[in-house]
Every structure is written in structure tokens, then in C-alpha cells.
Amino acid sequence: MISGPIEVRGAAKDAKTPKEGWSLFFTDEMLSKIVATSNAHIDKVRRGYSEEMLSNGRNSYIGLTTREEIIAFIGLFYARGLLNLNNHR
């Protein structure tokens, strides 16, 4: 049970835009670590493919990820939760 006034507290009080609010949950340091870890895994997987396979655009695209792609990916998960699309039936 919640008691007392419901209010925005701490650093969240200073967040004026949705982007500023979002950055309270995912800091630049966290995003950099996610990108670095993801790219290390992608690089490891890429080493298992032949150069011919990697250069043939019809078969696959296995490139390193970016900060923007990670933000978009997290956003998709967030949207799925908002739309209650997490049930796999």
C-alpha cells in the first residue's frame, strides 16, 4: 500500500522531456557497455563465417551494432510491454 503524497522525486523532478526521463533508466555508460558487449559477441559469431558468406549481401548481414540501434531495440521491448504483447500463445 502506498501512503503519503505521490510525487516525482530526486533527479526525476528535473526531467522535462521523455528523453530526459528515459535517460534516468539508461545512462550513457550503460548504453556504451551494452553496445560494446553486443559488438564483442557479434564479432565472435562473425569469425565463424567464411569471408565469402560475409561479403554476400543476399545471404546475410552481420554488422556491428550502434548506440541508436540498441536504443531502438530497447524501445521495441518497452512498446511491447505497453501494448501487452508479451503473451506468446
C-alpha positions in Angstrom: 0.0 0.0 0.0 1.2 3.5 -0.9 0.9 6.1 1.8 1.7 9.7 1.7 1.7 12.1 -1.2 2.5 10.7 -4.7 5.1 12.9 -6.3 8.1 13.0 -8.6 11.3 12.9 -6.5 15.0 13.2 -6.9 16.6 13.6 -10.3 13.3 12.8 -12.0 12.0 16.2 -11.0 14.5 17.8 -13.4 13.4 15.6 -16.4 11.4 17.9 -18.7 11.2 15.7 -21.8 10.6 12.0 -22.3 14.2 11.6 -23.5 15.5 13.1 -20.2 13.2 10.8 -18.2 14.4 7.7 -20.2 18.0 8.6 -19.6 17.4 8.2 -15.9 16.9 4.5 -16.5 19.6 4.0 -19.2 22.7 6.1 -18.7 25.2 6.7 -21.4 27.6 4.5 -19.6 25.1 1.6 -19.5 24.3 2.0 -23.3 28.1 2.1 -24.1 28.6 -1.2 -22.2 25.6 -2.8 -23.9 26.9 -1.8 -27.3 30.5 -3.0 -26.5 29.3 -6.3 -25.2 26.9 -6.8 -28.1 29.6 -6.0 -30.6 32.1 -8.4 -28.9 29.5 -11.2 -29.3 28.8 -10.2 -32.9 32.5 -10.2 -33.7 32.8 -13.7 -32.1 29.9 -15.0 -34.3 31.3 -13.4 -37.4 34.6 -15.2 -37.0 32.7 -18.5 -37.5 31.6 -17.4 -41.0 33.7 -17.5 -44.2 34.7 -14.3 -45.9 32.6 -15.3 -48.9 29.5 -15.6 -46.7 30.0 -12.3 -45.0 30.6 -10.4 -48.3 27.5 -11.9 -50.0 24.7 -9.4 -49.1 22.0 -11.8 -50.4 22.8 -14.4 -47.7 23.3 -12.3 -44.5 24.2 -9.1 -43.0 26.1 -9.4 -39.8 27.4 -6.0 -38.9 28.3 -4.3 -35.6 25.6 -2.5 -33.8 25.3 1.1 -32.8 24.0 3.0 -29.8 21.0 4.1 -31.8 20.1 0.5 -32.7 20.3 -0.5 -29.1 18.1 2.3 -28.0 15.6 1.4 -30.7 15.7 -2.3 -29.7 15.0 -1.4 -26.0 12.2 0.9 -27.2 10.6 -2.0 -29.1 10.6 -4.1 -25.9 9.1 -1.1 -24.0 6.4 -0.7 -26.6 5.6 -4.4 -26.5 5.1 -4.1 -22.7 2.9 -1.0 -23.1 0.7 -2.8 -25.7 0.6 -6.0 -23.6 2.2 -8.0 -26.5 4.3 -10.2 -24.2 2.0 -13.2 -24.2 3.1 -15.9 -26.6 0.1 -18.0 -27.4 
